[in-house]
């Protein structure tokens, strides 16, 4: 008898039987031909952050190509060298708080455990040629996740960096009560300094904590060792 498909005990209840059937169908198709992350890490964003505990949503695109780097959390990496986009994220955090903190590893599990939901719009990666196909495959499930989060009554900060993230998530969260949507260009070096709303000049991390504090929620400790 086939073992019942499960993402995590908490999220299973949120998705219900139909949602889990959808997730299982996509998972089976996606894992026929994939490179990253490891199978046991694909749903890590859900395992580290319970549905009711989500305070911040950061939406990435897809996992890092290197299987030794990707581990199921958007922007988080197990690489020896800090990825360029994440390096810019750390720079902006320091700028927001007037600090010069030195981040020594690139795994963002500390954020995830505090309620920062690090979700990619595709949970698996194969190669660049298959990218659009992969994003399309995962879209119904990711849309379900965004829909469930948008239906909550709890305060939520949504950080959308780059046009692709904004196109995917803005329809779910615009004009929602108790939701603060923060947008900018992508933190990638290709766009981090471009435009009037460039990432390197954003104040998202400090603004996020101010919003959480106003709603009697604990602030995110962005600095970790």
C-alpha positions, 0 to 999 in steps of 0.5 A: 500500500502506497504511503499517504502523501504528506507535506507537513502535519500543519500544512496538510490540514490547510490544503485538505485532501484535494490540495494534497492530491494536487501537490502529490500529482505535481511532485510525482511529475516534477521528480521524474526529471529534476536536479535540485534540491534533494527530494527530502528538501523540496518542501522544506519551506513548509516544514520550517514555517507553519501556516499560522506562524507565517509573518513574512512571505519572501517569494523567489523563483526556483532553486539553485542549480547546484544540488549542494547549494539548494535546500528548499528555501528561497534565496537560502544556500549551502554554498561555500561562497555567498550567492550574489543576490543574497549578498545584496540582501545582507547589504540592504539589511545592514543598511536598514539598521545602520549596522555592519554585521558579518553574515558567516553562512548563507542558510536562512533557516533561522529566518524560516523558524521565526515565521519568514516563509521563503517560498519559490514559485517552482520547488524543483529545478532541472535546467535552464531550458526547462525553466518555463515548463517547470514554473508552469508545472508548479503554478497551480500548487503555488497559487493555492499556497498564495490563496490560502495565505491571502485568506488569513486574517493575521497580519502579513508582510509580503516582499516581492522583488522583481517583476516576476514575483510581483506578477505572480503574487500581487493579484492575491495580496493587493488591497488586503487588510492586514497585509503590507506589500513591499516591492522593489527590483530583484536583488540580483546584480543585474537589477538591484541598482536600477530604476526608481524602486531599486532593491539596494535603496529599499527599507523593507527589513526595517519597515517589516519589523515596524509593521510587525511591532505595530500589530503586536508580533515579535520582530524578525531577528535578521542577524544570525551567526 
